[in-house]
Amino acid sequence: MRDLDQYSEAELEALLAEEGWDEPLAPVHRQQLKPWQQVVFWGLRIYVVIMCVIVLWAFTAGVHA
């Protein structure tokens, strides 16, 4: 396998065109979540906050023990 600097400019341009890397990416739009999905994500956020509080509490209790 050759290094990138061992390819000519024409070879690189041909590879980019062949692979489609010279074309712009398709636009990405925000996906609207269903209500049950929003509830699940809010539940995950609350879970993460509670777990962080528990870890901090355990860490501080272990430092002072």
C-alpha positions as semicolon CSV with decimal commas, in nm:
position;residue;x (nm);y (nm);z (nm)
1;M;0,000;0,000;0,000
2;R;0,137;0,336;-0,100
3;D;0,142;0,648;0,110
4;L;-0,078;0,938;0,011
5;D;0,216;1,145;-0,113
6;Q;0,314;0,866;-0,355
7;Y;-0,003;0,918;-0,564
8;S;-0,018;1,175;-0,841
9;E;-0,273;1,455;-0,834
10;A;-0,462;1,298;-1,126
11;E;-0,482;0,960;-0,949
12;L;-0,620;1,122;-0,636
13;E;-0,880;1,320;-0,832
14;A;-0,984;1,005;-1,021
15;L;-1,021;0,813;-0,694
16;L;-1,227;1,090;-0,536
17;A;-1,456;1,105;-0,840
18;E;-1,487;0,725;-0,855
19;E;-1,580;0,699;-0,488
20;G;-1,815;0,998;-0,503
21;W;-1,625;1,201;-0,242
22;D;-1,628;1,512;-0,461
23;E;-2,009;1,535;-0,440
24;P;-2,176;1,726;-0,156
25;L;-2,335;1,524;0,122
26;A;-2,709;1,481;0,142
27;P;-2,874;1,730;0,377
28;V;-2,947;1,607;0,728
29;H;-3,264;1,722;0,900
30;R;-3,369;1,697;1,261
31;Q;-3,597;1,398;1,321
32;Q;-3,915;1,466;1,514
33;L;-3,943;1,214;1,798
34;K;-4,266;1,048;1,898
35;P;-4,397;1,131;2,246
36;W;-4,298;0,790;2,389
37;Q;-3,946;0,837;2,254
38;Q;-3,923;1,178;2,420
39;V;-4,033;1,023;2,749
40;V;-3,766;0,752;2,716
41;F;-3,493;1,008;2,649
42;W;-3,602;1,225;2,941
43;G;-3,596;0,913;3,157
44;L;-3,241;0,841;3,043
45;R;-3,136;1,198;3,124
46;I;-3,284;1,170;3,473
47;Y;-3,115;0,830;3,518
48;V;-2,776;0,973;3,419
49;V;-2,814;1,265;3,662
50;I;-2,912;1,030;3,946
51;M;-2,616;0,799;3,869
52;C;-2,377;1,098;3,867
53;V;-2,511;1,209;4,206
54;I;-2,466;0,857;4,346
55;V;-2,110;0,836;4,212
56;L;-2,021;1,177;4,357
57;W;-2,177;1,084;4,691
58;A;-1,987;0,753;4,700
59;F;-1,662;0,926;4,603
60;T;-1,693;1,194;4,870
61;A;-1,794;0,935;5,131
62;G;-1,491;0,724;5,038
63;V;-1,253;1,021;5,056
64;H;-1,375;1,115;5,404
65;A;-1,376;0,760;5,540
